Amino acid sequence: MTAADSLQITITAPGITTQSGNRSFAVGPFGNPAGLSIRQGPSNTNRATNITPAVTVGVIDAFGNVVSNLSTGTNGLTGTITLTLPNATTVGGAGTVLSGGGPANLVNGLATFPAVQVNNPGTGYQLRAAVTTGTSVPGSTAAVLSLLFNIL
């Protein structure tokens, strides 16, 4: 299992009485943080308009599950996530600016960016998500890139 799911387990052995009914038990809801993942990537949109749905970045475990017990400001976690636009001038020309890229706090392992905008049109932009300089998220040192998107 790599995500929350329901399973039926049947155990049989000599001398064990069969019982019917459902029994619930928890299997670890998350693993240790292993990296970042763009959970909701940017969509094509008009310039100077919020990208919708909101771009969301998650801290994930080795199986790709969001580590939902991480929230900025709890248990000593100081980490935040920041978005940048590494190919801004290549795609949009001089003066291209990304706004709304954070830093954003983690809430249950996710950082949400509801107001991401790019001011110049272009084809083939790519967002970069990384732990904000000067903050820390366990196991999440590598940055990730989004799929390509266009600003009209």
Secondary structure by P-SEA (a helix, b strand, c coil): cccbbbbbbbbbcccbbbbbbbbbbbccccccccccccccccccccccccccccbbbbbcccccccccccccccccccbbbbbbbccccccccccccccccccbbbccccccccbbbbcccccbbbbbbccccccccccccbbbbccccccc
